[in-house]
C-alpha cells in the first residue's frame, strides 16, 4: 500500500516505519486494558503524527492532554493549545497546508464552534483527522454522550466513521489516516466515538507493537499542490471566484462541491479493504433487525441477548462509516427484514431518516428508540420498543 523508501527504517524514537497492510493485518498484537482516552494516545503514538493542536472540553480533554505527553516524549513534533475550538481547527488547517500529518480532538459545543472549518478543510482537500468524542450540544448543557453533533457533520465533505468500542477507536484512527491521505480521496476524516461510554471506560484492546508505526505522510501525493513560496494557501484559485457574480463562478463552486463528494465515494474501496466492509451483519436472516452505529450497537447486542431468552429472533447491522454511507450494503442486509429498528443516542433520529431514505418499503423502519441529553439506553428499552411495536402491528392486523 505504501510506496516509500522509509519502510523498514527507524524514526528518532526507534520505531520502525511499517507497511500499513502489515501493521494492520499481520503484525502481532498484545492485549491491553485501557480507557478510550488512553487508546487515542496509543494510536497517535503509532501514527507518525507531525502535529496536534488542543483545546480542553469534556470528554476529550484527557486524550488531548495525553497527546501532549507524546509531544514531551518526542513522538509528536508540534503540539500547542489553541485559543478556542475555531482557532484549533484553523491552526490545524495551516499545518496541513504546509504538508504535516495533523490530528486533533473535540466534542459537543466545541464541534459546533469549529464547524465552519470542516467544510473548509474538505474544500481545500486537507487530510486532517479529528476525533469527535460525542457529548450533548444543546442548552442546558450536558457533558454526557449524545450523537446529535454527528448530524451536523454529515454534509461537511468530511469522511465520518463511528466507533462502537475502544478497539474500533484504535483501529479507525490508524486506518483513517491511510484512507484520508489516498491521492484519489485526500479529504479530512472525523473518527467519532461516544463520550464516556468509550473515552472513560476501560476495555480490552488488541494493540500493535509500539515500536512499529505508520509511514510518514507524503504531501506530494496530494491531488492539489502543497503550500510553498510559489503556491498560495488557497491552492486552487488565484483570482478568487467568490468575488465574482457570474456563471463561471457558480460553475466552479458547484463542480468543486461535486468533486469533494465524489472523493468521499472514492474512499469506499480503500475503506472496505481496511475495515472489512462498511457494515457488519449478525444473524442477517432474522425478520427483525436492529440497525445503528456507535454505542447504540453495544446496547443492541445486550437487547438481542434478552430477547433471545424471550424467544424473539433479532439480527444486527452495525454501521461503521456514515460518510461514505453504506447505501447498497444496508439495502442488501435489510432486504428480507419485516421490521427495522434504529436505536439512537439523540432525539433527532438522523440515522433513522438516512435509512428510511434508502430502503424499499420504508414503512418497515422504526426510527427509535431514542434517548437524548446523555441518558443511557438500557437494553430493556430497546426490547420494550420492539415488543410494543410488534404487538401493535398484530392488533392492527386483527382488525383488518
Residue pairs with C-beta under 8 A, 6 or more apart in sequence:
1 19
1 20
1 21
1 178
2 19
2 20
2 215
4 17
4 215
4 216
4 218
6 17
6 215
6 216
7 17
7 18
7 19
7 215
8 16
8 17
9 16
9 17
10 16
10 17
11 17
11 48
11 213
12 74
13 73
13 74
13 75
14 211
15 46
15 48
15 210
15 211
15 212
15 213
16 211
16 212
16 213
17 48
17 213
17 214
17 215
17 216
18 27
18 212
18 213
18 214
18 215
19 215
20 174
20 175
20 178
20 214
20 215
20 274
23 46
23 174
23 208
23 212
23 213
23 214
24 171
24 174
24 175
24 208
24 274
27 208
27 209
27 212
28 208
28 209
29 206
29 207
29 208
30 206
30 207
30 209
31 204
31 205
31 206
32 42
32 204
32 205
32 206
32 207
33 202
33 203
33 204
33 205
34 42
34 166
34 202
34 203
34 205
35 62
35 166
35 199
35 200
35 201
35 202
35 203
36 63
36 133
36 166
36 169
36 193
36 198
36 199
36 200
36 201
36 203
37 59
37 60
37 62
37 63
37 66
37 199
37 200
38 66
39 166
39 169
39 170
39 203
39 205
39 207
40 63
40 66
40 67
40 105
40 131
40 169
40 173
40 199
41 63
41 66
41 67
41 69
41 70
42 170
42 207
42 210
43 169
43 170
43 173
43 174
44 52
44 67
44 70
44 75
44 76
44 103
44 173
45 70
45 75
45 210
45 213
46 174
46 208
46 210
46 212
46 213
46 214
47 101
47 103
47 173
47 174
47 177
47 213
47 214
48 101
48 213
48 214
48 215
48 216
48 217
49 75
49 76
49 101
49 102
49 103
50 76
50 77
50 78
50 95
50 100
50 101
50 102
50 216
50 217
51 76
51 77
51 78
51 79
51 92
51 95
51 100
51 101
51 102
51 103
52 64
52 67
52 70
52 71
52 76
52 78
52 79
52 102
52 103
52 104
53 79
53 80
53 81
53 82
53 88
53 91
53 92
53 95
53 102
53 104
54 64
54 65
54 67
54 68
54 79
54 80
54 81
54 82
54 88
54 104
54 105
55 64
55 81
55 82
55 83
55 84
55 85
55 87
55 88
55 106
55 110
56 64
56 65
57 85
57 106
57 107
57 108
57 109
57 110
58 107
58 135
58 143
58 195
59 107
59 133
59 135
59 143
59 145
59 195
59 196
59 199
59 200
60 105
60 106
60 107
60 110
60 131
60 132
60 133
60 195
60 199
62 199
62 200
63 105
63 131
63 133
63 199
64 104
64 105
67 76
67 79
67 103
67 105
68 79
70 76
70 79
71 77
71 78
71 79
77 100
78 95
78 100
80 91
82 88
82 90
82 91
84 113
85 106
85 110
85 111
85 113
85 114
86 113
86 114
86 116
86 117
88 104
88 106
88 114
89 104
89 106
89 114
89 117
89 118
89 121
89 130
90 117
92 102
92 104
92 117
92 121
92 128
92 130
93 117
93 120
93 121
93 124
93 126
93 128
94 233
95 102
96 102
96 121
96 126
96 127
96 128
97 124
97 126
97 226
97 227
97 233
97 235
98 226
98 227
99 217
99 219
99 220
99 226
99 227
100 217
100 219
101 127
101 177
101 181
101 216
101 217
102 126
102 128
102 129
103 128
103 129
103 130
103 131
103 173
104 128
104 129
104 130
104 131
105 130
105 131
105 132
105 133
106 114
106 130
106 131
106 132
106 133
107 132
107 133
107 134
107 135
107 149
107 195
108 134
108 135
108 136
108 137
108 141
108 143
108 146
108 149
108 195
109 137
109 141
111 132
111 137
111 149
111 152
111 153
112 137
112 149
112 152
115 152
115 156
118 130
118 153
118 156
118 157
118 158
118 188
118 190
119 156
119 157
121 128
121 157
121 158
121 187
121 188
122 156
122 157
122 158
122 187
122 188
122 260
123 157
123 256
123 257
123 260
124 224
124 234
124 235
125 186
125 187
125 222
125 223
125 224
125 235
125 260
125 263
126 187
126 188
127 177
127 180
127 181
127 185
127 186
127 187
127 188
127 189
127 217
127 222
128 180
128 188
128 189
129 173
129 176
129 177
129 180
129 188
129 189
129 190
129 191
130 158
130 188
130 189
130 190
130 191
131 169
131 173
131 190
131 191
131 192
131 193
132 149
132 150
132 153
132 190
132 191
132 192
132 193
133 192
133 193
133 194
133 195
133 198
133 199
134 145
134 146
134 147
134 149
134 150
134 192
134 193
134 194
134 195
134 294
134 345
135 142
135 143
135 144
135 145
135 146
135 149
135 195
135 196
135 374
136 142
136 143
136 144
136 145
136 146
136 148
136 372
136 373
136 374
137 146
137 148
137 149
138 148
138 373
142 373
142 374
143 195
143 196
143 374
144 195
144 196
144 373
144 374
144 375
145 194
145 195
145 196
145 197
145 295
145 345
145 374
146 345
146 346
146 372
146 373
146 374
147 162
147 192
147 194
147 294
147 344
147 345
147 346
148 346
148 347
148 348
148 350
148 372
150 160
150 162
150 192
150 322
150 346
150 350
151 346
151 348
151 350
153 160
153 190
153 192
153 323
154 160
154 322
154 323
154 350
157 187
157 188
157 257
157 260
157 261
157 264
158 187
158 188
158 189
158 190
158 323
159 176
159 179
159 180
159 185
159 187
159 188
159 189
159 190
159 264
159 267
159 271
159 321
159 323
159 324
160 189
160 190
160 192
160 321
160 322
160 323
161 172
161 176
161 189
161 190
161 191
161 192
161 271
161 275
161 320
161 321
161 322
162 192
162 193
162 293
162 294
162 319
162 320
162 321
162 322
163 169
163 172
163 191
163 192
163 193
163 198
163 294
164 293
164 294
164 295
164 297
164 298
164 318
165 198
165 203
165 298
166 198
166 201
166 203
166 205
167 203
167 205
167 206
168 193
168 320
169 191
169 193
169 198
170 205
170 207
171 275
172 191
172 275
172 320
173 191
174 214
175 274
175 275
176 189
176 191
177 189
177 214
177 217
178 214
178 270
178 274
179 185
179 189
179 267
179 270
179 271
179 274
180 186
180 187
180 188
180 189
180 267
181 217
181 218
181 221
182 266
182 267
182 270
183 221
183 222
183 223
184 223
184 263
184 266
185 263
185 264
185 266
185 267
185 270
186 222
186 223
186 224
186 263
187 260
187 263
187 264
187 267
192 294
193 199
193 294
194 294
194 295
194 345
197 295
197 298
198 295
219 226
220 226
224 235
224 236
225 231
225 235
227 233
227 235
232 238
234 240
236 256
237 252
241 248
241 249
241 252
241 253
242 249
264 323
264 324
265 324
267 324
268 278
268 324
271 278
271 321
271 324
272 278
275 320
275 321
277 320
277 326
277 329
278 319
278 320
278 321
278 324
278 326
278 329
279 317
279 318
279 319
279 320
279 326
279 329
279 330
279 333
280 316
280 317
280 318
280 320
281 315
281 316
281 317
281 318
281 333
282 315
282 316
282 317
282 318
283 304
283 313
283 314
283 315
283 316
284 315
284 317
284 333
285 315
285 336
286 313
286 314
286 315
286 337
287 313
287 336
287 337
287 338
287 339
288 312
288 313
288 314
288 315
288 337
288 338
288 339
288 341
288 386
288 390
289 314
289 315
289 316
289 317
289 333
289 334
289 337
289 339
289 340
289 341
290 300
290 303
290 304
290 314
290 315
290 316
290 317
290 341
290 342
290 343
290 382
291 316
291 317
291 319
291 330
291 333
291 334
291 340
291 341
291 342
291 355
292 300
292 317
292 318
292 319
292 342
292 343
292 344
292 351
293 318
293 319
293 320
293 322
293 351
294 345
295 345
296 343
296 344
296 345
296 377
297 316
297 318
299 343
299 377
299 378
299 379
299 382
300 316
300 343
300 379
300 382
301 316
302 379
303 314
303 379
303 380
303 382
303 383
303 386
304 314
304 315
304 316
305 379
306 379
306 380
306 383
307 313
307 314
307 383
307 386
308 314
310 383
312 386
312 387
314 386
315 337
317 330
317 333
317 334
319 326
319 330
319 351
320 326
322 351
322 354
325 354
325 358
327 358
330 355
330 358
330 359
331 358
331 359
331 360
334 340
334 355
334 359
334 364
335 360
337 364
338 364
339 364
339 366
339 386
339 389
339 390
339 393
340 355
340 359
340 364
340 365
340 366
341 366
341 368
341 369
341 382
341 385
341 386
341 389
342 349
342 351
342 352
342 355
342 365
342 366
342 367
342 368
343 368
343 369
343 370
343 377
343 382
343 385
344 350
344 351
344 352
344 367
344 368
344 370
344 371
345 370
345 371
345 372
345 377
346 370
346 372
347 370
347 371
347 372
347 373
348 370
349 367
349 368
349 370
352 365
352 366
352 367
352 368
353 367
355 362
355 365
356 362
356 365
356 367
359 365
366 385
366 389
368 385
369 377
369 381
369 382
369 384
369 385
371 377
371 381
